[in-house]
Amino acid sequence: MTSEEIIELIAKSKKKDLVRVYASGNFSDPAVLENFEGYGSEFEFVGGKDFGVFFGNYEFIRPVLESGLVHAYKMEYLARRSAIPLSDISKFNARIEPGAIIREHVEIGDNAIIMMGAVINIGAVIGEGTMIDMNVVVGARARIGKYCHIGAGSVIAGVVEPPSAKPVVIGDRVVIGANAVVLEGVTVGDGAVVAAGAVVVNDVPPRTVVAGVPARVIKTVDEKTESKTQILEILRGDSSGGGRT
């Protein structure tokens, strides 16, 4: 997606307050809920005849709460004026661990791995077999190639505004160390290594090692470097749920 497309999508989207409501009341006739606008599309109810949980858009749940069907309730806000929903992760043939946050309009390649606490923003592309480690932030429109490892706590900068800004592009089989930052407009070439804690402000040539703040080339990738930054194929096996990990 381009920045202009993302901006238009956010600007035109209907903002929603997403809530979870635990409610007691008279739900003995499930057909009663079907009379409320938005039931099944804007909100759902899961429960029994006298207790259940509402999920969805508060604008459409509120009339139910005020209708007399509900005797008592406790409500939790999941999002406030949300413009872009989270992605349906069932469509990805990837391993996605609990706590990862992935917005709509994200592409994730086969057998990628998204670890706990990772955040992947709208328009980002994650290549086949790439691991996004714990608490990584992948910004809007960032493009990460195949069989990379993005180390824990790293930030791959996003670009929405200004719309003319160039997104981060990371090539194939790139290793980025923990807590590194790659700023907008940077291209990291195939097979490069970014040291832990580095702040990358300029393009990184293929098969080079960069380190420091700001990051500078310190060597080319050699056999010793490759042995320390090996991408393990066994961790990127079948992600289809057939028992292999």
C-alpha positions in Angstrom: 0.0 0.0 0.0 1.1 3.6 -0.6 1.0 6.2 2.1 -1.8 7.9 0.2 -3.9 4.8 0.2 -3.3 4.3 4.0 -4.1 7.9 4.8 -7.3 7.7 2.7 -8.3 4.4 4.4 -7.8 5.8 7.9 -9.5 9.1 7.1 -12.6 7.5 5.6 -13.0 4.5 8.0 -15.7 4.6 10.5 -14.1 4.8 13.9 -15.2 2.2 16.4 -15.1 1.8 20.2 -14.4 -1.9 20.6 -15.6 -3.4 23.9 -16.0 -6.7 25.8 -19.1 -6.7 28.0 -19.8 -9.3 30.7 -23.6 -9.2 31.3 -26.3 -10.9 33.3 -29.9 -10.7 32.2 -32.7 -12.4 30.4 -31.2 -14.0 27.3 -33.5 -17.1 27.3 -34.7 -16.3 23.8 -31.7 -15.9 21.6 -33.8 -14.6 18.7 -34.4 -11.4 20.7 -30.9 -10.3 20.0 -31.3 -10.7 16.3 -33.8 -7.8 16.3 -31.0 -5.4 17.2 -29.2 -3.6 14.4 -25.6 -4.9 13.9 -26.0 -8.2 15.6 -23.7 -10.7 13.9 -21.8 -8.1 12.0 -21.0 -5.3 14.5 -21.3 -7.3 17.7 -21.7 -10.9 18.9 -23.0 -12.6 22.1 -21.7 -15.7 23.6 -23.4 -17.1 26.6 -26.5 -18.8 28.2 -30.0 -17.8 29.2 -28.9 -15.6 32.1 -25.3 -14.7 31.6 -23.0 -14.0 28.6 -20.3 -11.8 27.0 -20.9 -9.2 24.2 -18.0 -8.5 21.8 -17.8 -5.7 19.3 -18.8 -2.1 18.5 -20.1 -0.3 21.5 -22.4 1.9 19.4 -24.4 -1.2 18.6 -24.1 -3.0 21.9 -25.3 0.0 23.9 -29.0 -0.3 22.8 -29.0 -3.9 24.1 -27.6 -2.7 27.5 -30.3 -0.1 27.7 -33.1 -2.3 26.5 -34.1 -4.0 29.8 -32.7 -7.4 28.8 -29.5 -6.7 30.7 -29.7 -6.5 34.5 -26.0 -5.8 35.3 -22.8 -5.6 33.3 -19.1 -4.9 33.4 -17.5 -3.4 30.3 -13.9 -3.3 29.1 -12.7 -1.1 26.3 -10.4 -3.0 23.9 -9.9 0.0 21.5 -11.0 3.6 21.4 -12.0 5.2 18.1 -10.1 2.5 16.3 -9.7 3.1 12.5 -8.0 -0.1 11.4 -9.0 -3.4 12.8 -6.6 -6.2 13.6 -5.9 -8.8 11.0 -7.5 -12.2 10.9 -4.4 -14.2 11.6 -6.0 -17.5 10.5 -5.3 -16.5 6.9 -1.5 -16.6 7.4 0.5 -19.8 6.9 2.9 -18.7 9.7 3.7 -19.3 13.3 2.2 -16.4 15.3 2.7 -16.5 19.1 0.2 -15.1 21.7 0.4 -11.3 22.2 1.5 -10.3 18.7 -0.4 -7.4 17.3 -0.9 -7.4 13.5 -3.1 -4.9 11.8 -5.1 -5.4 8.6 -3.5 -5.0 5.2 -0.3 -6.8 6.4 1.4 -9.5 4.3 3.2 -12.4 6.0 4.9 -15.1 4.0 4.8 -18.8 4.5 6.5 -20.2 7.5 7.4 -16.8 9.0 7.6 -16.6 12.8 6.0 -13.7 14.7 7.0 -13.8 18.4 5.2 -12.5 21.5 4.7 -8.8 21.8 5.7 -8.0 18.2 3.7 -5.2 16.5 3.3 -5.1 12.7 1.6 -2.1 11.3 -0.6 -1.5 8.3 1.0 -2.1 4.9 4.1 -4.0 6.2 5.3 -7.0 4.3 7.1 -9.9 6.0 8.9 -12.4 3.8 8.8 -16.2 3.8 10.6 -17.8 6.7 11.5 -14.5 8.4 11.4 -14.4 12.2 10.2 -11.2 13.9 11.4 -11.7 17.5 9.8 -10.5 20.8 8.7 -6.9 21.1 9.8 -5.9 17.6 8.0 -3.0 16.0 7.6 -3.2 12.3 6.3 0.2 11.1 3.8 0.9 8.3 4.8 0.0 4.8 8.2 -1.6 5.9 9.3 -4.4 3.7 11.3 -7.3 5.1 12.7 -10.0 2.8 12.9 -13.8 3.1 14.7 -15.8 5.9 15.7 -12.8 8.0 16.0 -12.6 11.8 14.8 -9.3 13.3 16.2 -9.3 16.9 14.1 -8.7 20.0 13.2 -5.1 20.7 14.2 -3.8 17.3 12.4 -1.0 15.5 11.9 -1.0 11.8 10.6 2.5 11.2 7.3 3.0 9.4 6.2 5.6 6.9 2.8 7.1 6.6 3.5 10.8 6.9 5.0 12.6 5.1 3.5 10.6 2.3 6.5 11.1 0.1 8.9 9.4 2.5 10.5 6.1 1.4 9.8 3.0 3.5 12.4 0.8 5.0 13.4 -2.1 2.7 15.3 -5.1 4.1 16.7 -7.7 1.8 16.8 -11.5 2.1 18.7 -13.3 4.8 19.5 -10.2 6.8 20.2 -10.5 10.6 19.3 -7.5 12.8 20.5 -7.6 16.4 18.5 -6.9 19.5 17.3 -3.3 20.1 18.6 -2.0 16.7 16.8 0.8 14.9 16.5 1.1 11.2 15.2 4.5 10.2 12.8 5.4 7.4 14.2 5.5 3.9 17.0 3.0 4.6 17.7 -0.1 2.4 19.5 -3.0 4.0 21.1 -5.3 1.3 20.8 -9.0 1.1 22.9 -11.0 3.6 23.8 -7.9 5.7 24.2 -8.0 9.5 23.2 -5.1 11.8 24.8 -5.3 15.2 22.7 -5.1 18.4 21.8 -1.5 19.5 22.9 0.0 16.1 21.0 3.0 14.7 21.0 2.7 10.9 20.5 6.0 9.1 22.1 5.2 5.8 21.8 2.3 3.3 23.7 -0.9 4.2 25.5 -2.7 1.3 24.8 -6.4 0.8 26.9 -8.8 2.9 28.4 -6.1 5.2 28.3 -5.8 9.0 27.3 -2.4 10.5 27.5 -1.3 14.1 27.3 1.8 16.2 25.3 5.0 16.5 25.0 6.0 13.8 25.8 2.7 12.2 28.9 2.3 10.1 30.4 -0.5 8.0 32.9 -2.4 10.2 33.6 -5.4 8.0 32.3 -7.7 5.3 30.4 -10.9 6.2 32.9 -13.7 6.5 32.6 -17.4 7.6 33.0 -16.4 11.2 30.1 -14.0 10.9 27.9 -16.5 9.1 28.5 -19.1 11.8 27.3 -16.6 14.5 24.3 -15.4 12.5 23.1 -18.7 11.0 19.4 -18.8 10.0 18.1 -22.1 11.2 15.7 -23.8 8.7 14.4 -26.2 11.3 12.7 -23.3 13.2 10.9 -22.4 10.0 9.1 -25.7 9.2 5.5 -26.4 8.4 3.3 -23.8 10.1 0.0 -25.3 8.9 -0.8 -26.7 12.3 0.0 -30.3 11.4 2.2 -30.9 14.4 5.6 -29.7 13.2 7.2 -26.5 14.6 
